[in-house]
Amino acid sequence: MTGQALETFGLFSIIIMVTSYALEKRHAAFIATFAAGCVLAAIYAWLIKSYPFMIAEGIWAIIAINRWFHARRI
């Protein structure tokens, strides 16, 4: 992946995370979208070899998936 494509991928994942986080009270699907954004950000962190960021985003993804399962039951 080229430097420009990598930066675009990272920006795309952060935009997904921020937007879905802002909208997650509207529908449980936005919580799932936030989890997907966290996974994408973790992949980006792995690609740039930022392992602490990768671990943090992985943890956020797990938390968001758990919240999504609970929100669907309500």
CHARMM internal coordinates of N, CA and C (Angstrom, degrees):
IC EDIT
DIST 1 N 1 CA 1.4558
DIST 1 CA 1 C 1.5424
ANGL 1 N 1 CA 1 C 107.68
DIST 1 C 2 N 1.3046
ANGL 1 CA 1 C 2 N 116.42
DIHE 1 N 1 CA 1 C 2 N 133.23
DIST 2 N 2 CA 1.4619
ANGL 1 C 2 N 2 CA 119.88
DIHE 1 CA 1 C 2 N 2 CA 179.99
DIST 2 CA 2 C 1.5241
ANGL 2 N 2 CA 2 C 110.77
DIHE 1 C 2 N 2 CA 2 C -74.60
DIST 2 C 3 N 1.3201
ANGL 2 CA 2 C 3 N 116.03
DIHE 2 N 2 CA 2 C 3 N 164.50
DIST 3 N 3 CA 1.4579
ANGL 2 C 3 N 3 CA 120.35
DIHE 2 CA 2 C 3 N 3 CA -178.85
DIST 3 CA 3 C 1.5172
ANGL 3 N 3 CA 3 C 112.59
DIHE 2 C 3 N 3 CA 3 C -59.47
DIST 3 C 4 N 1.3250
ANGL 3 CA 3 C 4 N 116.94
DIHE 3 N 3 CA 3 C 4 N -43.46
DIST 4 N 4 CA 1.4686
ANGL 3 C 4 N 4 CA 120.70
DIHE 3 CA 3 C 4 N 4 CA -179.74
DIST 4 CA 4 C 1.5323
ANGL 4 N 4 CA 4 C 111.20
DIHE 3 C 4 N 4 CA 4 C -65.86
DIST 4 C 5 N 1.3113
ANGL 4 CA 4 C 5 N 117.16
DIHE 4 N 4 CA 4 C 5 N -43.22
DIST 5 N 5 CA 1.4669
ANGL 4 C 5 N 5 CA 120.53
DIHE 4 CA 4 C 5 N 5 CA 179.10
DIST 5 CA 5 C 1.5221
ANGL 5 N 5 CA 5 C 110.49
DIHE 4 C 5 N 5 CA 5 C -65.14
DIST 5 C 6 N 1.3133
ANGL 5 CA 5 C 6 N 117.12
DIHE 5 N 5 CA 5 C 6 N -37.86
DIST 6 N 6 CA 1.4609
ANGL 5 C 6 N 6 CA 121.45
DIHE 5 CA 5 C 6 N 6 CA 179.18
DIST 6 CA 6 C 1.5220
ANGL 6 N 6 CA 6 C 110.74
DIHE 5 C 6 N 6 CA 6 C -65.11
DIST 6 C 7 N 1.3210
ANGL 6 CA 6 C 7 N 116.94
DIHE 6 N 6 CA 6 C 7 N -44.46
DIST 7 N 7 CA 1.4609
ANGL 6 C 7 N 7 CA 120.75
DIHE 6 CA 6 C 7 N 7 CA 177.65
DIST 7 CA 7 C 1.5306
ANGL 7 N 7 CA 7 C 111.19
DIHE 6 C 7 N 7 CA 7 C -63.91
DIST 7 C 8 N 1.3116
ANGL 7 CA 7 C 8 N 117.55
DIHE 7 N 7 CA 7 C 8 N -39.28
DIST 8 N 8 CA 1.4655
ANGL 7 C 8 N 8 CA 121.54
DIHE 7 CA 7 C 8 N 8 CA 177.86
DIST 8 CA 8 C 1.5255
ANGL 8 N 8 CA 8 C 110.34
DIHE 7 C 8 N 8 CA 8 C -64.01
DIST 8 C 9 N 1.3209
ANGL 8 CA 8 C 9 N 116.79
DIHE 8 N 8 CA 8 C 9 N -41.78
DIST 9 N 9 CA 1.4648
ANGL 8 C 9 N 9 CA 121.41
DIHE 8 CA 8 C 9 N 9 CA 177.59
DIST 9 CA 9 C 1.5310
ANGL 9 N 9 CA 9 C 110.57
DIHE 8 C 9 N 9 CA 9 C -61.30
DIST 9 C 10 N 1.3275
ANGL 9 CA 9 C 10 N 117.14
DIHE 9 N 9 CA 9 C 10 N -44.68
DIST 10 N 10 CA 1.4596
ANGL 9 C 10 N 10 CA 121.12
DIHE 9 CA 9 C 10 N 10 CA 178.33
DIST 10 CA 10 C 1.5138
ANGL 10 N 10 CA 10 C 111.99
DIHE 9 C 10 N 10 CA 10 C -62.70
DIST 10 C 11 N 1.3208
ANGL 10 CA 10 C 11 N 116.58
DIHE 10 N 10 CA 10 C 11 N -43.63
DIST 11 N 11 CA 1.4608
ANGL 10 C 11 N 11 CA 120.75
DIHE 10 CA 10 C 11 N 11 CA 178.25
DIST 11 CA 11 C 1.5232
ANGL 11 N 11 CA 11 C 111.16
DIHE 10 C 11 N 11 CA 11 C -63.76
DIST 11 C 12 N 1.3222
ANGL 11 CA 11 C 12 N 117.07
DIHE 11 N 11 CA 11 C 12 N -42.36
DIST 12 N 12 CA 1.4656
ANGL 11 C 12 N 12 CA 122.52
DIHE 11 CA 11 C 12 N 12 CA 177.96
DIST 12 CA 12 C 1.5329
ANGL 12 N 12 CA 12 C 110.76
DIHE 11 C 12 N 12 CA 12 C -58.75
DIST 12 C 13 N 1.3296
ANGL 12 CA 12 C 13 N 117.25
DIHE 12 N 12 CA 12 C 13 N -44.85
DIST 13 N 13 CA 1.4645
ANGL 12 C 13 N 13 CA 119.98
DIHE 12 CA 12 C 13 N 13 CA -178.73
DIST 13 CA 13 C 1.5221
ANGL 13 N 13 CA 13 C 111.33
DIHE 12 C 13 N 13 CA 13 C -66.08
DIST 13 C 14 N 1.3236
ANGL 13 CA 13 C 14 N 117.82
DIHE 13 N 13 CA 13 C 14 N -38.88
DIST 14 N 14 CA 1.4621
ANGL 13 C 14 N 14 CA 120.64
DIHE 13 CA 13 C 14 N 14 CA 179.15
DIST 14 CA 14 C 1.5268
ANGL 14 N 14 CA 14 C 111.18
DIHE 13 C 14 N 14 CA 14 C -68.99
DIST 14 C 15 N 1.3240
ANGL 14 CA 14 C 15 N 117.64
DIHE 14 N 14 CA 14 C 15 N -38.74
DIST 15 N 15 CA 1.4710
ANGL 14 C 15 N 15 CA 120.64
DIHE 14 CA 14 C 15 N 15 CA 177.06
DIST 15 CA 15 C 1.5223
ANGL 15 N 15 CA 15 C 110.51
DIHE 14 C 15 N 15 CA 15 C -62.21
DIST 15 C 16 N 1.3224
ANGL 15 CA 15 C 16 N 117.19
DIHE 15 N 15 CA 15 C 16 N -41.93
DIST 16 N 16 CA 1.4716
ANGL 15 C 16 N 16 CA 120.85
DIHE 15 CA 15 C 16 N 16 CA 176.77
DIST 16 CA 16 C 1.5211
ANGL 16 N 16 CA 16 C 110.23
DIHE 15 C 16 N 16 CA 16 C -60.93
DIST 16 C 17 N 1.3186
ANGL 16 CA 16 C 17 N 117.04
DIHE 16 N 16 CA 16 C 17 N -45.97
DIST 17 N 17 CA 1.4619
ANGL 16 C 17 N 17 CA 120.57
DIHE 16 CA 16 C 17 N 17 CA -178.93
DIST 17 CA 17 C 1.5237
ANGL 17 N 17 CA 17 C 112.09
DIHE 16 C 17 N 17 CA 17 C -61.24
DIST 17 C 18 N 1.3168
ANGL 17 CA 17 C 18 N 117.21
DIHE 17 N 17 CA 17 C 18 N -50.16
DIST 18 N 18 CA 1.4685
ANGL 17 C 18 N 18 CA 121.41
DIHE 17 CA 17 C 18 N 18 CA -175.72
DIST 18 CA 18 C 1.5310
ANGL 18 N 18 CA 18 C 111.14
DIHE 17 C 18 N 18 CA 18 C -65.80
DIST 18 C 19 N 1.3166
ANGL 18 CA 18 C 19 N 116.27
DIHE 18 N 18 CA 18 C 19 N -44.47
DIST 19 N 19 CA 1.4659
ANGL 18 C 19 N 19 CA 120.12
DIHE 18 CA 18 C 19 N 19 CA -178.98
DIST 19 CA 19 C 1.5251
ANGL 19 N 19 CA 19 C 111.35
DIHE 18 C 19 N 19 CA 19 C -64.70
DIST 19 C 20 N 1.3180
ANGL 19 CA 19 C 20 N 116.67
DIHE 19 N 19 CA 19 C 20 N -46.90
DIST 20 N 20 CA 1.4662
ANGL 19 C 20 N 20 CA 119.20
DIHE 19 CA 19 C 20 N 20 CA -178.30
DIST 20 CA 20 C 1.5253
ANGL 20 N 20 CA 20 C 111.40
DIHE 19 C 20 N 20 CA 20 C -69.45
DIST 20 C 21 N 1.3320
ANGL 20 CA 20 C 21 N 118.05
DIHE 20 N 20 CA 20 C 21 N -32.67
DIST 21 N 21 CA 1.4601
ANGL 20 C 21 N 21 CA 120.76
DIHE 20 CA 20 C 21 N 21 CA 175.96
DIST 21 CA 21 C 1.5284
ANGL 21 N 21 CA 21 C 110.48
DIHE 20 C 21 N 21 CA 21 C -63.52
DIST 21 C 22 N 1.3181
ANGL 21 CA 21 C 22 N 116.30
DIHE 21 N 21 CA 21 C 22 N -40.76
DIST 22 N 22 CA 1.4621
ANGL 21 C 22 N 22 CA 120.40
DIHE 21 CA 21 C 22 N 22 CA 179.66
DIST 22 CA 22 C 1.5349
ANGL 22 N 22 CA 22 C 112.00
DIHE 21 C 22 N 22 CA 22 C -66.88
DIST 22 C 23 N 1.3278
ANGL 22 CA 22 C 23 N 117.39
DIHE 22 N 22 CA 22 C 23 N -27.33
DIST 23 N 23 CA 1.4671
ANGL 22 C 23 N 23 CA 121.28
DIHE 22 CA 22 C 23 N 23 CA -175.48
DIST 23 CA 23 C 1.5310
ANGL 23 N 23 CA 23 C 114.10
DIHE 22 C 23 N 23 CA 23 C -104.12
DIST 23 C 24 N 1.3291
ANGL 23 CA 23 C 24 N 118.21
DIHE 23 N 23 CA 23 C 24 N 1.89
DIST 24 N 24 CA 1.4671
ANGL 23 C 24 N 24 CA 118.83
DIHE 23 CA 23 C 24 N 24 CA -170.81
DIST 24 CA 24 C 1.5252
ANGL 24 N 24 CA 24 C 114.70
DIHE 23 C 24 N 24 CA 24 C -66.72
DIST 24 C 25 N 1.3230
ANGL 24 CA 24 C 25 N 119.56
DIHE 24 N 24 CA 24 C 25 N -18.82
DIST 25 N 25 CA 1.4716
ANGL 24 C 25 N 25 CA 120.34
DIHE 24 CA 24 C 25 N 25 CA 176.39
DIST 25 CA 25 C 1.5304
ANGL 25 N 25 CA 25 C 111.66
DIHE 24 C 25 N 25 CA 25 C -74.78
DIST 25 C 26 N 1.3200
ANGL 25 CA 25 C 26 N 116.93
DIHE 25 N 25 CA 25 C 26 N -15.39
DIST 26 N 26 CA 1.4684
ANGL 25 C 26 N 26 CA 121.09
DIHE 25 CA 25 C 26 N 26 CA -178.55
DIST 26 CA 26 C 1.5257
ANGL 26 N 26 CA 26 C 112.76
DIHE 25 C 26 N 26 CA 26 C -79.44
DIST 26 C 27 N 1.3286
ANGL 26 CA 26 C 27 N 116.98
DIHE 26 N 26 CA 26 C 27 N -33.69
DIST 27 N 27 CA 1.4679
ANGL 26 C 27 N 27 CA 119.74
DIHE 26 CA 26 C 27 N 27 CA -177.56
DIST 27 CA 27 C 1.5293
ANGL 27 N 27 CA 27 C 109.24
DIHE 26 C 27 N 27 CA 27 C -164.67
DIST 27 C 28 N 1.3184
ANGL 27 CA 27 C 28 N 115.81
DIHE 27 N 27 CA 27 C 28 N 147.25
DIST 28 N 28 CA 1.4670
ANGL 27 C 28 N 28 CA 120.56
DIHE 27 CA 27 C 28 N 28 CA -179.41
DIST 28 CA 28 C 1.5274
ANGL 28 N 28 CA 28 C 112.41
DIHE 27 C 28 N 28 CA 28 C -63.63
DIST 28 C 29 N 1.3234
ANGL 28 CA 28 C 29 N 117.55
DIHE 28 N 28 CA 28 C 29 N -22.59
DIST 29 N 29 CA 1.4661
ANGL 28 C 29 N 29 CA 119.97
DIHE 28 CA 28 C 29 N 29 CA 178.87
DIST 29 CA 29 C 1.5253
ANGL 29 N 29 CA 29 C 111.45
DIHE 28 C 29 N 29 CA 29 C -62.22
DIST 29 C 30 N 1.3324
ANGL 29 CA 29 C 30 N 117.22
DIHE 29 N 29 CA 29 C 30 N -29.92
DIST 30 N 30 CA 1.4588
ANGL 29 C 30 N 30 CA 119.50
DIHE 29 CA 29 C 30 N 30 CA 178.95
DIST 30 CA 30 C 1.5301
ANGL 30 N 30 CA 30 C 111.35
DIHE 29 C 30 N 30 CA 30 C -71.43
DIST 30 C 31 N 1.3253
ANGL 30 CA 30 C 31 N 117.13
DIHE 30 N 30 CA 30 C 31 N -27.52
DIST 31 N 31 CA 1.4653
ANGL 30 C 31 N 31 CA 119.88
DIHE 30 CA 30 C 31 N 31 CA 174.89
DIST 31 CA 31 C 1.5299
ANGL 31 N 31 CA 31 C 109.05
DIHE 30 C 31 N 31 CA 31 C -67.68
DIST 31 C 32 N 1.3344
ANGL 31 CA 31 C 32 N 116.57
DIHE 31 N 31 CA 31 C 32 N -42.32
DIST 32 N 32 CA 1.4639
ANGL 31 C 32 N 32 CA 120.56
DIHE 31 CA 31 C 32 N 32 CA 176.84
DIST 32 CA 32 C 1.5296
ANGL 32 N 32 CA 32 C 110.71
DIHE 31 C 32 N 32 CA 32 C -64.46
DIST 32 C 33 N 1.3176
ANGL 32 CA 32 C 33 N 116.83
DIHE 32 N 32 CA 32 C 33 N -37.47
DIST 33 N 33 CA 1.4627
ANGL 32 C 33 N 33 CA 120.68
DIHE 32 CA 32 C 33 N 33 CA 177.74
DIST 33 CA 33 C 1.5233
ANGL 33 N 33 CA 33 C 110.49
DIHE 32 C 33 N 33 CA 33 C -66.31
DIST 33 C 34 N 1.3265
ANGL 33 CA 33 C 34 N 116.60
DIHE 33 N 33 CA 33 C 34 N -38.30
DIST 34 N 34 CA 1.4665
ANGL 33 C 34 N 34 CA 120.41
DIHE 33 CA 33 C 34 N 34 CA 176.02
DIST 34 CA 34 C 1.5247
ANGL 34 N 34 CA 34 C 110.02
DIHE 33 C 34 N 34 CA 34 C -61.83
DIST 34 C 35 N 1.3301
ANGL 34 CA 34 C 35 N 117.26
DIHE 34 N 34 CA 34 C 35 N -42.84
DIST 35 N 35 CA 1.4617
ANGL 34 C 35 N 35 CA 120.77
DIHE 34 CA 34 C 35 N 35 CA 177.88
DIST 35 CA 35 C 1.5281
ANGL 35 N 35 CA 35 C 110.84
DIHE 34 C 35 N 35 CA 35 C -60.62
DIST 35 C 36 N 1.3244
ANGL 35 CA 35 C 36 N 116.48
DIHE 35 N 35 CA 35 C 36 N -42.15
DIST 36 N 36 CA 1.4707
ANGL 35 C 36 N 36 CA 120.22
DIHE 35 CA 35 C 36 N 36 CA 178.24
DIST 36 CA 36 C 1.5289
ANGL 36 N 36 CA 36 C 110.73
DIHE 35 C 36 N 36 CA 36 C -63.90
DIST 36 C 37 N 1.3291
ANGL 36 CA 36 C 37 N 117.15
DIHE 36 N 36 CA 36 C 37 N -39.52
DIST 37 N 37 CA 1.4588
ANGL 36 C 37 N 37 CA 120.67
DIHE 36 CA 36 C 37 N 37 CA 176.50
DIST 37 CA 37 C 1.5197
ANGL 37 N 37 CA 37 C 111.99
DIHE 36 C 37 N 37 CA 37 C -62.84
DIST 37 C 38 N 1.3340
ANGL 37 CA 37 C 38 N 116.00
DIHE 37 N 37 CA 37 C 38 N -38.33
DIST 38 N 38 CA 1.4656
ANGL 37 C 38 N 38 CA 120.12
DIHE 37 CA 37 C 38 N 38 CA 176.93
DIST 38 CA 38 C 1.5230
ANGL 38 N 38 CA 38 C 111.03
DIHE 37 C 38 N 38 CA 38 C -64.43
DIST 38 C 39 N 1.3240
ANGL 38 CA 38 C 39 N 116.76
DIHE 38 N 38 CA 38 C 39 N -40.53
DIST 39 N 39 CA 1.4681
ANGL 38 C 39 N 39 CA 120.38
DIHE 38 CA 38 C 39 N 39 CA 177.16
DIST 39 CA 39 C 1.5245
ANGL 39 N 39 CA 39 C 109.97
DIHE 38 C 39 N 39 CA 39 C -62.80
DIST 39 C 40 N 1.3207
ANGL 39 CA 39 C 40 N 116.96
DIHE 39 N 39 CA 39 C 40 N -44.27
DIST 40 N 40 CA 1.4653
ANGL 39 C 40 N 40 CA 120.33
DIHE 39 CA 39 C 40 N 40 CA 178.13
DIST 40 CA 40 C 1.5301
ANGL 40 N 40 CA 40 C 111.10
DIHE 39 C 40 N 40 CA 40 C -62.02
DIST 40 C 41 N 1.3318
ANGL 40 CA 40 C 41 N 116.80
DIHE 40 N 40 CA 40 C 41 N -40.43
DIST 41 N 41 CA 1.4647
ANGL 40 C 41 N 41 CA 120.09
DIHE 40 CA 40 C 41 N 41 CA 178.19
DIST 41 CA 41 C 1.5304
ANGL 41 N 41 CA 41 C 110.90
DIHE 40 C 41 N 41 CA 41 C -66.55
DIST 41 C 42 N 1.3281
ANGL 41 CA 41 C 42 N 117.29
DIHE 41 N 41 CA 41 C 42 N -35.24
DIST 42 N 42 CA 1.4652
ANGL 41 C 42 N 42 CA 120.28
DIHE 41 CA 41 C 42 N 42 CA 176.40
DIST 42 CA 42 C 1.5277
ANGL 42 N 42 CA 42 C 110.72
DIHE 41 C 42 N 42 CA 42 C -65.98
DIST 42 C 43 N 1.3143
ANGL 42 CA 42 C 43 N 116.47
DIHE 42 N 42 CA 42 C 43 N -39.46
DIST 43 N 43 CA 1.4772
ANGL 42 C 43 N 43 CA 120.01
DIHE 42 CA 42 C 43 N 43 CA 176.54
DIST 43 CA 43 C 1.5228
ANGL 43 N 43 CA 43 C 110.04
DIHE 42 C 43 N 43 CA 43 C -64.17
DIST 43 C 44 N 1.3274
ANGL 43 CA 43 C 44 N 116.71
DIHE 43 N 43 CA 43 C 44 N -42.86
DIST 44 N 44 CA 1.4631
ANGL 43 C 44 N 44 CA 120.85
DIHE 43 CA 43 C 44 N 44 CA 176.86
DIST 44 CA 44 C 1.5327
ANGL 44 N 44 CA 44 C 110.40
DIHE 43 C 44 N 44 CA 44 C -58.99
DIST 44 C 45 N 1.3270
ANGL 44 CA 44 C 45 N 116.47
DIHE 44 N 44 CA 44 C 45 N -45.38
DIST 45 N 45 CA 1.4677
ANGL 44 C 45 N 45 CA 120.60
DIHE 44 CA 44 C 45 N 45 CA 179.45
DIST 45 CA 45 C 1.5220
ANGL 45 N 45 CA 45 C 111.24
DIHE 44 C 45 N 45 CA 45 C -61.26
DIST 45 C 46 N 1.3206
ANGL 45 CA 45 C 46 N 116.46
DIHE 45 N 45 CA 45 C 46 N -39.21
DIST 46 N 46 CA 1.4658
ANGL 45 C 46 N 46 CA 120.17
DIHE 45 CA 45 C 46 N 46 CA 177.43
DIST 46 CA 46 C 1.5271
ANGL 46 N 46 CA 46 C 110.49
DIHE 45 C 46 N 46 CA 46 C -64.34
DIST 46 C 47 N 1.3304
ANGL 46 CA 46 C 47 N 116.29
DIHE 46 N 46 CA 46 C 47 N -41.37
DIST 47 N 47 CA 1.4609
ANGL 46 C 47 N 47 CA 120.22
DIHE 46 CA 46 C 47 N 47 CA -179.54
DIST 47 CA 47 C 1.5278
ANGL 47 N 47 CA 47 C 112.76
DIHE 46 C 47 N 47 CA 47 C -64.52
DIST 47 C 48 N 1.3434
ANGL 47 CA 47 C 48 N 116.48
DIHE 47 N 47 CA 47 C 48 N -33.83
DIST 48 N 48 CA 1.4613
ANGL 47 C 48 N 48 CA 119.19
DIHE 47 CA 47 C 48 N 48 CA 179.00
DIST 48 CA 48 C 1.5355
ANGL 48 N 48 CA 48 C 111.60
DIHE 47 C 48 N 48 CA 48 C -94.21
DIST 48 C 49 N 1.3324
ANGL 48 CA 48 C 49 N 115.81
DIHE 48 N 48 CA 48 C 49 N 5.38
DIST 49 N 49 CA 1.4642
ANGL 48 C 49 N 49 CA 123.00
DIHE 48 CA 48 C 49 N 49 CA 177.80
DIST 49 CA 49 C 1.5357
ANGL 49 N 49 CA 49 C 113.18
DIHE 48 C 49 N 49 CA 49 C 62.13
DIST 49 C 50 N 1.3221
ANGL 49 CA 49 C 50 N 115.18
DIHE 49 N 49 CA 49 C 50 N 39.66
DIST 50 N 50 CA 1.4616
ANGL 49 C 50 N 50 CA 121.80
DIHE 49 CA 49 C 50 N 50 CA 174.94
DIST 50 CA 50 C 1.5320
ANGL 50 N 50 CA 50 C 107.62
DIHE 49 C 50 N 50 CA 50 C -104.54
DIST 50 C 51 N 1.3124
ANGL 50 CA 50 C 51 N 115.25
DIHE 50 N 50 CA 50 C 51 N 79.66
DIST 51 N 51 CA 1.4625
ANGL 50 C 51 N 51 CA 120.41
DIHE 50 CA 50 C 51 N 51 CA -171.21
DIST 51 CA 51 C 1.5267
ANGL 51 N 51 CA 51 C 114.47
DIHE 50 C 51 N 51 CA 51 C -66.49
DIST 51 C 52 N 1.3270
ANGL 51 CA 51 C 52 N 120.50
DIHE 51 N 51 CA 51 C 52 N -36.38
DIST 52 N 52 CA 1.4782
ANGL 51 C 52 N 52 CA 117.99
DIHE 51 CA 51 C 52 N 52 CA 175.06
DIST 52 CA 52 C 1.5287
ANGL 52 N 52 CA 52 C 111.92
DIHE 51 C 52 N 52 CA 52 C -61.30
DIST 52 C 53 N 1.3314
ANGL 52 CA 52 C 53 N 117.20
DIHE 52 N 52 CA 52 C 53 N -40.83
DIST 53 N 53 CA 1.4645
ANGL 52 C 53 N 53 CA 121.55
DIHE 52 CA 52 C 53 N 53 CA 177.72
DIST 53 CA 53 C 1.5241
ANGL 53 N 53 CA 53 C 110.13
DIHE 52 C 53 N 53 CA 53 C -65.42
DIST 53 C 54 N 1.3237
ANGL 53 CA 53 C 54 N 116.95
DIHE 53 N 53 CA 53 C 54 N -38.14
DIST 54 N 54 CA 1.4649
ANGL 53 C 54 N 54 CA 121.41
DIHE 53 CA 53 C 54 N 54 CA 178.28
DIST 54 CA 54 C 1.5304
ANGL 54 N 54 CA 54 C 110.50
DIHE 53 C 54 N 54 CA 54 C -62.22
DIST 54 C 55 N 1.3248
ANGL 54 CA 54 C 55 N 116.58
DIHE 54 N 54 CA 54 C 55 N -44.08
DIST 55 N 55 CA 1.4645
ANGL 54 C 55 N 55 CA 120.58
DIHE 54 CA 54 C 55 N 55 CA 179.36
DIST 55 CA 55 C 1.5260
ANGL 55 N 55 CA 55 C 110.49
DIHE 54 C 55 N 55 CA 55 C -64.81
DIST 55 C 56 N 1.3289
ANGL 55 CA 55 C 56 N 116.58
DIHE 55 N 55 CA 55 C 56 N -44.40
DIST 56 N 56 CA 1.4719
ANGL 55 C 56 N 56 CA 120.23
DIHE 55 CA 55 C 56 N 56 CA -179.82
DIST 56 CA 56 C 1.5247
ANGL 56 N 56 CA 56 C 111.07
DIHE 55 C 56 N 56 CA 56 C -61.52
DIST 56 C 57 N 1.3206
ANGL 56 CA 56 C 57 N 117.37
DIHE 56 N 56 CA 56 C 57 N -44.46
DIST 57 N 57 CA 1.4707
ANGL 56 C 57 N 57 CA 120.21
DIHE 56 CA 56 C 57 N 57 CA 179.70
DIST 57 CA 57 C 1.5260
ANGL 57 N 57 CA 57 C 111.56
DIHE 56 C 57 N 57 CA 57 C -68.21
DIST 57 C 58 N 1.3250
ANGL 57 CA 57 C 58 N 116.57
DIHE 57 N 57 CA 57 C 58 N -34.69
DIST 58 N 58 CA 1.4686
ANGL 57 C 58 N 58 CA 119.59
DIHE 57 CA 57 C 58 N 58 CA 175.58
DIST 58 CA 58 C 1.5179
ANGL 58 N 58 CA 58 C 111.69
DIHE 57 C 58 N 58 CA 58 C -63.19
DIST 58 C 59 N 1.3211
ANGL 58 CA 58 C 59 N 116.27
DIHE 58 N 58 CA 58 C 59 N -41.28
DIST 59 N 59 CA 1.4678
ANGL 58 C 59 N 59 CA 120.77
DIHE 58 CA 58 C 59 N 59 CA 177.65
DIST 59 CA 59 C 1.5263
ANGL 59 N 59 CA 59 C 110.25
DIHE 58 C 59 N 59 CA 59 C -64.44
DIST 59 C 60 N 1.3366
ANGL 59 CA 59 C 60 N 116.84
DIHE 59 N 59 CA 59 C 60 N -43.42
DIST 60 N 60 CA 1.4691
ANGL 59 C 60 N 60 CA 120.13
DIHE 59 CA 59 C 60 N 60 CA 177.32
DIST 60 CA 60 C 1.5202
ANGL 60 N 60 CA 60 C 111.31
DIHE 59 C 60 N 60 CA 60 C -60.90
DIST 60 C 61 N 1.3171
ANGL 60 CA 60 C 61 N 116.94
DIHE 60 N 60 CA 60 C 61 N -38.34
DIST 61 N 61 CA 1.4713
ANGL 60 C 61 N 61 CA 120.37
DIHE 60 CA 60 C 61 N 61 CA 178.69
DIST 61 CA 61 C 1.5251
ANGL 61 N 61 CA 61 C 110.42
DIHE 60 C 61 N 61 CA 61 C -62.92
DIST 61 C 62 N 1.3162
ANGL 61 CA 61 C 62 N 116.76
DIHE 61 N 61 CA 61 C 62 N -44.01
DIST 62 N 62 CA 1.4734
ANGL 61 C 62 N 62 CA 120.60
DIHE 61 CA 61 C 62 N 62 CA 179.17
DIST 62 CA 62 C 1.5266
ANGL 62 N 62 CA 62 C 110.64
DIHE 61 C 62 N 62 CA 62 C -63.18
DIST 62 C 63 N 1.3325
ANGL 62 CA 62 C 63 N 116.56
DIHE 62 N 62 CA 62 C 63 N -44.07
DIST 63 N 63 CA 1.4659
ANGL 62 C 63 N 63 CA 120.41
DIHE 62 CA 62 C 63 N 63 CA 178.03
DIST 63 CA 63 C 1.5262
ANGL 63 N 63 CA 63 C 110.69
DIHE 62 C 63 N 63 CA 63 C -61.04
DIST 63 C 64 N 1.3236
ANGL 63 CA 63 C 64 N 116.85
DIHE 63 N 63 CA 63 C 64 N -43.87
DIST 64 N 64 CA 1.4700
ANGL 63 C 64 N 64 CA 120.53
DIHE 63 CA 63 C 64 N 64 CA -178.67
DIST 64 CA 64 C 1.5274
ANGL 64 N 64 CA 64 C 111.38
DIHE 63 C 64 N 64 CA 64 C -66.54
DIST 64 C 65 N 1.3164
ANGL 64 CA 64 C 65 N 118.04
DIHE 64 N 64 CA 64 C 65 N -39.55
DIST 65 N 65 CA 1.4717
ANGL 64 C 65 N 65 CA 120.47
DIHE 64 CA 64 C 65 N 65 CA 177.71
DIST 65 CA 65 C 1.5245
ANGL 65 N 65 CA 65 C 110.04
DIHE 64 C 65 N 65 CA 65 C -62.72
DIST 65 C 66 N 1.3305
ANGL 65 CA 65 C 66 N 116.31
DIHE 65 N 65 CA 65 C 66 N -41.74
DIST 66 N 66 CA 1.4658
ANGL 65 C 66 N 66 CA 120.84
DIHE 65 CA 65 C 66 N 66 CA 177.84
DIST 66 CA 66 C 1.5312
ANGL 66 N 66 CA 66 C 110.43
DIHE 65 C 66 N 66 CA 66 C -62.79
DIST 66 C 67 N 1.3287
ANGL 66 CA 66 C 67 N 117.29
DIHE 66 N 66 CA 66 C 67 N -43.35
DIST 67 N 67 CA 1.4657
ANGL 66 C 67 N 67 CA 121.15
DIHE 66 CA 66 C 67 N 67 CA 177.80
DIST 67 CA 67 C 1.5189
ANGL 67 N 67 CA 67 C 111.22
DIHE 66 C 67 N 67 CA 67 C -63.92
DIST 67 C 68 N 1.3254
ANGL 67 CA 67 C 68 N 117.31
DIHE 67 N 67 CA 67 C 68 N -37.25
DIST 68 N 68 CA 1.4533
ANGL 67 C 68 N 68 CA 121.22
DIHE 67 CA 67 C 68 N 68 CA 179.20
DIST 68 CA 68 C 1.5352
ANGL 68 N 68 CA 68 C 110.88
DIHE 67 C 68 N 68 CA 68 C -64.47
DIST 68 C 69 N 1.3436
ANGL 68 CA 68 C 69 N 117.06
DIHE 68 N 68 CA 68 C 69 N -43.67
DIST 69 N 69 CA 1.4712
ANGL 68 C 69 N 69 CA 119.76
DIHE 68 CA 68 C 69 N 69 CA 177.80
DIST 69 CA 69 C 1.5196
ANGL 69 N 69 CA 69 C 110.89
DIHE 68 C 69 N 69 CA 69 C -60.81
DIST 69 C 70 N 1.3210
ANGL 69 CA 69 C 70 N 117.57
DIHE 69 N 69 CA 69 C 70 N -41.47
DIST 70 N 70 CA 1.4677
ANGL 69 C 70 N 70 CA 120.44
DIHE 69 CA 69 C 70 N 70 CA 178.95
DIST 70 CA 70 C 1.5196
ANGL 70 N 70 CA 70 C 111.93
DIHE 69 C 70 N 70 CA 70 C -69.80
DIST 70 C 71 N 1.3155
ANGL 70 CA 70 C 71 N 118.45
DIHE 70 N 70 CA 70 C 71 N -37.11
DIST 71 N 71 CA 1.4619
ANGL 70 C 71 N 71 CA 121.59
DIHE 70 CA 70 C 71 N 71 CA -179.56
DIST 71 CA 71 C 1.5217
ANGL 71 N 71 CA 71 C 111.88
DIHE 70 C 71 N 71 CA 71 C -68.77
DIST 71 C 72 N 1.3191
ANGL 71 CA 71 C 72 N 117.21
DIHE 71 N 71 CA 71 C 72 N -29.93
DIST 72 N 72 CA 1.4661
ANGL 71 C 72 N 72 CA 120.41
DIHE 71 CA 71 C 72 N 72 CA 179.05
DIST 72 CA 72 C 1.5241
ANGL 72 N 72 CA 72 C 111.28
DIHE 71 C 72 N 72 CA 72 C -70.59
DIST 72 C 73 N 1.3176
ANGL 72 CA 72 C 73 N 117.11
DIHE 72 N 72 CA 72 C 73 N -28.84
DIST 73 N 73 CA 1.4684
ANGL 72 C 73 N 73 CA 120.41
DIHE 72 CA 72 C 73 N 73 CA -178.86
DIST 73 CA 73 C 1.5155
ANGL 73 N 73 CA 73 C 113.27
DIHE 72 C 73 N 73 CA 73 C -75.77
DIST 73 C 74 N 1.3150
ANGL 73 CA 73 C 74 N 117.21
DIHE 73 N 73 CA 73 C 74 N -22.70
DIST 74 N 74 CA 1.4784
ANGL 73 C 74 N 74 CA 121.06
DIHE 73 CA 73 C 74 N 74 CA -176.07
DIST 74 CA 74 C 1.5143
ANGL 74 N 74 CA 74 C 110.64
DIHE 73 C 74 N 74 CA 74 C -76.20
END
COOR INIT
IC SEED 1 N 1 CA 1 C
IC BUILD
